[in-house]
Amino acid sequence: MKSQKVTKEQLEKIQDQQEKLRNVLTDIGVIEVRKHEALHAQAVISQEIEENKKELEKEYGAINVDMTTGEYTEIVKDKE
């Protein structure tokens, strides 16, 4: 059976499409790595926040802190 070829233009189009696909897949990989790093950073920050909350609660009890002024109010638990 004799080997046949697509036209030069068709081959160039196929090669161009494959290159574009490789680039998109590479971009997706980079985005996934950045997403993983961001999720890890978020987890670390959340842990730090929880630790800080515990320290504040030891010193002041249960409070709500105004993020602008630093003033706090005690959290009053309803007695049922």
C-alpha positions as CSV (number, residue, x, y, z in Angstrom):
1,M,0.0,0.0,0.0
2,K,1.4,3.3,-1.1
3,S,1.8,6.0,1.6
4,Q,-0.2,9.2,1.0
5,K,0.2,12.6,2.5
6,V,-2.1,15.4,3.5
7,T,-1.4,18.8,1.9
8,K,1.3,21.1,3.3
9,E,-1.4,23.5,4.4
10,Q,-3.4,20.8,6.2
11,L,-0.3,19.5,8.0
12,E,0.6,23.0,9.1
13,K,-2.9,23.5,10.4
14,I,-2.8,20.2,12.3
15,Q,0.7,21.1,13.8
16,D,-0.6,24.6,14.7
17,Q,-3.6,23.2,16.5
18,Q,-1.5,20.6,18.4
19,E,0.9,23.4,19.5
20,K,-2.0,25.5,20.7
21,L,-3.4,22.5,22.6
22,R,0.0,21.8,24.3
23,N,0.2,25.5,25.3
24,V,-3.3,25.4,26.8
25,L,-2.5,22.2,28.7
26,T,0.7,23.7,30.0
27,D,-1.2,26.8,31.2
28,I,-3.7,24.6,32.9
29,G,-0.9,22.8,34.7
30,V,0.6,26.1,35.9
31,I,-2.8,27.3,37.1
32,E,-3.3,24.0,39.0
33,V,0.1,24.5,40.7
34,R,-0.8,28.0,41.6
35,K,-4.2,26.9,42.9
36,H,-2.5,24.3,45.1
37,E,-0.1,26.8,46.5
38,A,-2.9,29.3,47.2
39,L,-5.0,26.7,49.0
40,H,-2.0,25.8,51.1
41,A,-1.4,29.4,52.0
42,Q,-5.0,29.8,52.9
43,A,-4.8,26.8,55.2
44,V,-1.7,28.2,56.9
45,I,-3.3,31.6,57.4
46,S,-6.5,30.1,58.7
47,Q,-4.5,28.0,61.2
48,E,-2.7,31.2,62.3
49,I,-6.0,33.0,62.8
50,E,-7.4,30.2,64.9
51,E,-4.3,30.2,67.1
52,N,-4.5,34.0,67.5
53,K,-8.2,33.7,68.4
54,K,-7.3,31.2,71.2
55,E,-4.6,33.6,72.5
56,L,-7.0,36.5,72.6
57,E,-9.7,34.4,74.2
58,K,-7.3,33.3,77.0
59,E,-6.5,37.0,77.7
60,Y,-9.9,38.7,77.1
61,G,-12.5,35.9,77.1
62,A,-15.0,35.5,74.3
63,I,-15.0,38.8,72.3
64,N,-15.8,40.4,69.0
65,V,-13.0,42.8,67.8
66,D,-13.8,45.8,65.6
67,M,-11.3,45.4,62.8
68,T,-11.1,49.2,62.3
69,T,-10.7,50.5,65.8
70,G,-9.4,47.5,67.7
71,E,-12.2,48.0,70.2
72,Y,-13.9,44.8,71.4
73,T,-17.2,43.7,72.9
74,E,-17.8,40.7,75.0
75,I,-19.8,37.9,73.5
76,V,-22.8,37.3,75.7
77,K,-24.1,33.7,75.5
78,D,-27.8,33.4,75.9
79,K,-28.9,31.5,78.9
80,E,-31.7,29.2,78.0
